[in-house]
Amino acid sequence: MARTGFCGSRQLLDLHMTDDRQAPLRTWANSCVLRERRVFAEGEEVAPGQHYRPPQESRWVQRLPVSAEDGIIMDYGPQDESDTSDVYEEEALLKYLNRLPGPPSLREMMPGLLRREVEVAISKLGLLYDKTYAWDIFSDMMRSQLLCTLPNADLPKHFSDTTRAILVDWLIQVHEVFQFSEETLYLAVHLLNRALRLIKVSISGLQLLGVVCLFLAAKKEECLLPEVSELCYLMENAYSKKQLLRMERRVLTGLKFDLYHCPPLHFLLISASIARCSDKVVWMARYLLELSLLEGQCVVYLPAQLAGAALRLARRILQEAPSPDGEMAWCIASSIHIGSEATLLSIMQIMAMAAARAHARETRATFIKFSTIQTLHVSVHPALKAAPGLLGLSCPQT
C-alpha cells in the first residue's frame, strides 16, 4: 500500500514511525488529579514516616468496589479513618482476585504483584515518563473504560453490519496511507460507532461521516494533520470542503464534544508485557484485536475484555512453550481481564471466526497490513484457518 501524499504532492511528514515512538497517554495524564500535600508551618518538624491526613470531609480516595457479576470496577467510595491511602488499590482488587484459582498465599500476594508489574510494564512500554502515577492512571483506565461501550450492537435500519465493515476497512486503508498511530484508528472507529447511533445520516453520507470521525481522531491524537482538500480527494471530490466541515460540526454537536476513548490496544500491550509474551504472540493478538473492529458485535464489550480475549486466543493459536516464569506472569496478567469466562469465550469465538475467513473476505485491509515482515507475517499463519476448531466451532468453508 502506497505511503505517499495525494495528487502528486510531496510525501506526508510522519512523526510516528520511528523505533522509539511512544503511545500517547495525554488523555490519561490530563485526567489525573494532583495529590494533596501538606504545607507545614514554619519551623515545624516532620517526623520520619509522618503522613498528611486531610480533614474528614475531604477524605475521598479512589477505592474501587467490584461488582458481583463480572468483577468490573465501578465507582468511588469514602475511606474510613482507619484506612490508609497506601492500600486502597489492594482493597479494590481483593474481591476479584480472591476468586482466582491458586493457593491462598498466592491470592494474598496478587494485588501487590499486579501493582508492581503494571508500573514496570507502563514504564517499559514508554507510555508514561513518571511511573509515580502509573497505578493511578491504570486504575482510571479500569474505571473509565465503562464509558467506551455501547448498550447494544443494533445499527439504524438502513445500515447493515456488512456496510459498516466495508467502511471500517476503507478507514483502515486511509489510516495506513497517512501513517497515523494505532490509537487514532481505534478512536476513529469508536467515534463512528457512536455517531451512527446519534446522528441521522443517509447511505450517501456514510463515507463522509467516516472521514470526519478519522479527522477528529487525528486532531486529538496526532501531531501533523492532513489538509481538508486531501481528505476530499480521497473521496474523489464527491464532497466539498464546506460539506466536510459542516459534518464535523454535526458530529461534535451530536457527541457533545466527548471524544474520550480508552483503547483496548493499551490494555493488550500492558497485559502482554506483564505476561512476558513473545513478539509473535503480541503481533498475533494485535491482529486479532484489529479484526474485531470490523465486527459489529464487539461494540458491547469492554476494552479490557477485548484485549484479554485477543491475547488468550493468540496464545492458544501459536501454542508456544511457556517460559519458566511464564505461568506465574500469565496468572498476574490474567487478573486484568475482567469479566466472566463465558464473556471472554464469546469474544474469542468472534475473533476466531473473523481470523479464519479474513483471507477470503472483501474487507482485507487488516489481513494485508499484518502480512508483512514487520508484523512477522501473523495474518498468514496456517493455524488461523483452524482457529474456530480450537474453541469447539466448525471451521468456515473456503
C-alpha positions in Angstrom: 0.0 0.0 0.0 1.5 3.3 -1.0 2.6 5.6 1.8 2.7 8.9 -0.1 0.7 12.0 -0.3 -2.1 12.7 -2.8 -2.4 14.5 -6.2 1.3 14.3 -6.8 2.1 16.3 -3.6 5.2 15.7 -1.5 5.4 12.8 0.8 3.5 13.3 4.1 5.6 14.1 7.1 5.5 11.5 9.8 6.5 11.6 13.5 5.1 8.2 14.4 7.1 5.6 12.5 10.4 5.9 14.5 11.5 3.0 16.6 11.2 4.9 19.8 7.7 6.2 19.3 5.6 6.3 22.4 1.9 5.7 22.6 0.1 8.9 23.6 -1.4 8.9 27.0 -2.4 12.6 27.1 -5.9 11.8 27.9 -5.0 9.6 30.9 -2.3 12.0 32.2 -4.6 15.0 32.0 -7.3 13.2 33.9 -5.0 12.5 36.9 -5.5 15.0 39.7 -2.5 16.2 41.7 -2.2 14.6 45.1 -2.9 16.7 48.1 0.3 17.6 50.0 0.6 19.1 53.4 2.1 22.6 53.8 3.9 22.5 57.2 4.1 25.6 59.4 7.4 27.4 59.5 9.8 25.7 62.0 7.6 22.6 62.3 9.5 19.4 62.2 8.2 16.4 60.3 8.8 13.1 62.0 10.0 10.2 59.9 7.1 8.3 58.3 4.7 11.1 59.1 1.8 11.4 56.6 -0.6 14.1 55.9 -4.2 13.4 56.9 -6.8 15.8 55.3 -10.0 16.7 57.2 -12.7 14.1 57.3 -14.9 15.9 54.8 -12.2 15.7 52.1 -11.0 12.2 52.8 -12.1 10.7 49.5 -9.8 8.2 47.8 -10.1 6.1 44.8 -11.5 2.9 46.4 -12.6 0.7 43.6 -15.6 -1.5 44.6 -16.1 -4.5 42.3 -19.5 -5.7 41.1 -20.6 -9.2 42.0 -21.4 -10.3 38.4 -18.3 -9.7 36.3 -15.8 -8.1 38.6 -15.9 -4.7 37.0 -14.6 -1.7 38.8 -17.5 0.7 39.1 -17.2 3.8 41.4 -15.5 5.8 44.1 -16.1 5.3 47.8 -15.3 7.1 51.0 -12.5 6.0 53.2 -12.7 5.3 56.9 -10.3 6.9 59.2 -8.7 3.6 60.0 -7.7 3.1 56.3 -4.5 4.3 54.7 -4.1 5.6 51.2 -1.3 3.2 50.6 -3.5 0.1 50.5 -6.7 1.3 48.7 -5.6 -0.4 45.5 -5.2 -3.8 47.3 -8.7 -3.4 48.7 -10.1 -2.7 45.3 -8.8 -5.9 43.8 -9.1 -8.4 46.6 -12.7 -9.1 46.0 -11.9 -10.0 42.4 -8.6 -11.7 42.9 -9.9 -13.9 45.7 -12.0 -15.7 43.1 -8.9 -16.6 41.0 -7.6 -20.2 41.2 -4.5 -20.9 43.2 -3.3 -21.3 46.8 -4.4 -18.6 49.4 -0.9 -17.4 49.8 -0.7 -16.6 46.1 -4.1 -14.8 46.1 -2.9 -12.6 49.0 0.2 -11.6 47.1 -1.6 -10.9 43.9 -2.6 -7.2 44.4 0.9 -6.1 45.3 2.4 -8.1 42.5 0.0 -6.7 40.0 0.7 -3.1 41.0 4.4 -3.6 40.7 4.1 -5.4 37.3 1.8 -2.7 36.0 4.2 0.1 36.9 7.1 -1.8 35.3 5.1 -2.6 32.2 3.9 1.0 31.7 7.5 2.3 32.2 9.0 -0.3 29.9 6.5 0.4 27.1 7.3 4.1 27.4 3.6 5.0 28.0 4.4 7.4 30.8 7.5 9.4 31.8 6.9 9.3 35.5 5.8 5.9 36.9 4.8 7.5 40.2 1.3 7.9 38.7 1.3 4.6 36.8 -1.1 2.8 39.1 -3.4 5.9 39.4 -3.6 6.0 35.6 -4.2 2.3 35.3 -6.9 2.5 37.9 -8.5 5.3 36.0 -8.3 3.2 32.8 -10.2 0.4 34.5 -13.0 2.7 35.6 -13.3 4.9 32.6 -13.5 2.0 30.1 -17.1 1.6 31.1 -17.8 4.8 29.0 -16.3 3.1 25.9 -19.0 0.5 25.3 -22.4 0.7 23.7 -25.6 -0.7 25.2 -26.3 -2.9 22.1 -24.9 -3.7 18.7 -28.0 -2.6 16.8 -27.5 -0.3 13.8 -30.0 2.1 12.3 -32.5 0.3 10.0 -30.9 1.4 6.7 -27.4 0.2 7.7 -26.1 -3.3 8.0 -23.0 -4.9 9.6 -21.6 -5.5 6.1 -21.9 -1.8 5.1 -20.2 -0.8 8.4 -17.4 -3.4 7.9 -16.7 -2.0 4.3 -16.5 1.5 5.7 -14.2 0.5 8.6 -12.0 -1.5 6.2 -11.7 1.6 4.0 -10.8 3.8 7.0 -8.0 1.3 7.9 -6.6 1.8 4.4 -6.7 5.6 4.8 -5.2 5.3 8.2 -2.3 3.4 6.7 -1.8 6.0 3.9 -1.4 8.8 6.4 0.7 6.6 8.8 -1.4 7.6 11.8 -0.8 6.0 15.2 -2.9 3.0 16.2 -4.7 5.0 18.9 -6.1 7.2 16.1 -7.6 4.2 14.3 -9.3 2.8 17.5 -10.6 6.2 18.4 -11.9 6.9 14.9 -13.9 3.6 14.8 -15.2 4.3 18.3 -16.5 7.7 17.3 -18.0 6.2 14.1 -19.9 3.6 16.2 -21.3 6.3 18.4 -22.1 8.7 15.6 -24.1 6.1 13.6 -26.5 5.8 16.6 -26.7 9.5 17.4 -26.7 11.3 14.0 -29.2 10.8 11.2 -27.1 10.2 8.1 -28.0 8.7 4.7 -26.2 5.9 2.9 -24.7 8.5 0.6 -23.2 10.4 3.5 -21.7 7.4 5.2 -18.2 7.8 3.7 -18.2 11.4 4.7 -19.1 10.5 8.3 -16.3 8.0 8.4 -13.7 10.5 7.1 -14.9 13.1 9.6 -14.5 10.6 12.5 -11.0 9.8 11.4 -10.2 13.5 11.1 -11.5 14.2 14.6 -9.4 11.3 16.0 -6.3 12.6 14.2 -6.9 16.1 15.7 -6.9 14.5 19.2 -4.0 12.1 18.8 -1.7 13.3 16.0 0.9 16.0 15.7 0.6 16.6 12.0 -2.8 16.6 10.2 -3.8 16.2 6.6 -5.3 19.0 4.6 -9.1 19.1 4.2 -8.5 19.1 0.5 -6.6 15.8 0.7 -9.5 14.2 2.6 -11.9 15.4 -0.1 -9.6 14.0 -2.8 -9.7 10.6 -1.1 -13.5 10.6 -1.6 -13.0 11.5 -5.3 -14.2 15.1 -4.5 -17.7 13.8 -4.0 -18.0 16.2 -1.1 -16.7 19.8 -0.8 -14.7 21.2 2.0 -17.7 23.1 3.2 -19.7 19.8 3.4 -16.9 18.1 5.3 -16.6 20.9 7.9 -20.4 21.0 8.3 -20.5 17.3 9.0 -17.6 17.8 11.5 -19.8 20.3 13.4 -22.7 17.9 13.3 -20.6 15.1 14.7 -19.1 17.2 17.5 -22.6 18.5 18.5 -24.1 15.0 18.4 -21.3 13.6 20.6 -21.4 16.7 22.8 -17.7 17.2 22.2 -17.0 14.0 24.1 -14.1 12.4 22.3 -12.7 10.2 25.1 -11.8 6.6 24.4 -9.7 4.1 26.3 -8.2 1.9 23.5 -8.1 -1.8 24.1 -4.6 -1.8 22.5 -3.1 -0.3 25.7 -4.7 -3.0 27.8 -3.2 -5.6 25.4 0.3 -4.2 25.5 0.3 -3.9 29.3 -1.0 -7.4 29.7 1.4 -8.8 27.2 4.3 -7.1 28.9 3.3 -8.5 32.3 2.8 -12.0 30.9 6.2 -12.0 29.2 4.7 -12.8 25.9 6.9 -13.2 22.8 6.8 -10.8 19.9 4.9 -13.4 17.8 2.1 -13.6 20.4 1.9 -9.9 20.7 1.6 -9.3 17.0 -1.0 -12.1 16.6 -3.0 -10.6 19.5 -2.8 -7.2 17.8 -4.0 -8.7 14.5 -7.0 -10.3 16.2 -7.8 -7.1 18.1 -7.8 -5.1 14.9 -10.0 -7.7 13.2 -12.6 -7.1 16.0 -13.0 -3.5 14.7 -14.8 -5.0 11.7 -17.2 -7.0 13.8 -20.3 -5.0 14.9 -20.9 -7.5 17.8 -17.8 -6.3 19.6 -19.0 -2.8 20.4 -20.8 -4.0 23.6 -17.6 -5.4 25.2 -15.2 -3.6 27.4 -11.7 -2.7 26.1 -10.0 -4.9 28.7 -12.2 -7.8 27.7 -11.4 -7.4 24.1 -7.7 -7.2 24.9 -7.8 -10.2 27.2 -9.7 -12.4 24.7 -7.2 -11.4 21.9 -4.2 -12.3 24.0 -5.7 -15.6 25.2 -6.6 -16.6 21.6 -3.2 -15.7 20.3 -1.5 -17.9 22.9 -3.9 -20.8 22.0 -3.3 -20.5 18.3 0.5 -20.3 18.5 0.8 -22.8 21.3 4.3 -21.6 22.3 6.0 -23.5 25.1 5.8 -21.4 28.4 8.9 -20.0 29.9 9.9 -21.0 33.5 8.3 -17.9 35.0 5.7 -17.6 32.2 2.8 -19.3 34.1 3.2 -17.1 37.1 3.4 -14.0 35.0 0.3 -15.0 33.0 -1.6 -15.6 36.2 -0.8 -12.0 37.2 -1.7 -10.6 33.8 -5.0 -12.6 33.7 -6.3 -10.6 36.7 -6.6 -7.6 34.3 -9.0 -9.4 32.0 -12.2 -8.6 33.9 -15.4 -10.5 33.1 -16.7 -14.0 33.2 -15.1 -16.9 31.3 -18.3 -17.1 29.2 -17.9 -13.5 28.1 -14.2 -14.0 27.1 -15.1 -17.2 25.3 -17.8 -15.4 23.3 -15.3 -12.7 22.2 -12.7 -15.3 21.3 -15.2 -17.2 19.1 -16.0 -13.9 17.2 -12.3 -13.2 16.7 -11.5 -16.8 15.7 -14.2 -16.8 13.0 -13.1 -13.5 11.7 -9.4 -14.6 11.5 -10.4 -17.9 9.8 -12.2 -16.2 6.9 -10.1 -12.9 6.7 -8.0 -14.1 3.7 -11.2 -14.7 1.6 -13.2 -11.6 2.6 -13.7 -8.5 0.6 -12.5 -6.4 3.6 -8.9 -7.5 3.6 -7.1 -4.3 4.7 -6.1 -5.7 8.1 -5.2 -9.1 6.6 -2.8 -7.4 4.2 -1.5 -5.0 6.9 -0.4 -7.8 9.1 1.1 -10.0 6.4 4.4 -8.0 6.2 7.7 -8.9 7.6 7.4 -6.0 10.2 4.4 -7.8 11.7 6.0 -11.3 11.5 3.5 -12.4 8.8 1.0 -13.3 11.5 -2.1 -12.9 9.3 -0.9 -15.8 7.0 -0.1 -18.2 9.9 -1.5 -21.6 8.9 -3.1 -22.2 12.3 -5.5 -19.3 11.8 -7.8 -21.3 9.4 -8.3 -23.9 12.1 -8.7 -21.3 15.0 -12.5 -21.9 15.4 -11.9 -25.6 15.9 -9.7 -24.8 19.0 -12.9 -23.3 20.6 -15.3 -26.1 19.5 -16.6 -24.3 16.5 -16.8 -25.6 12.9 -14.3 -24.0 10.6 -15.7 -21.9 7.7 -15.6 -23.5 4.2 -13.4 -21.6 1.7 
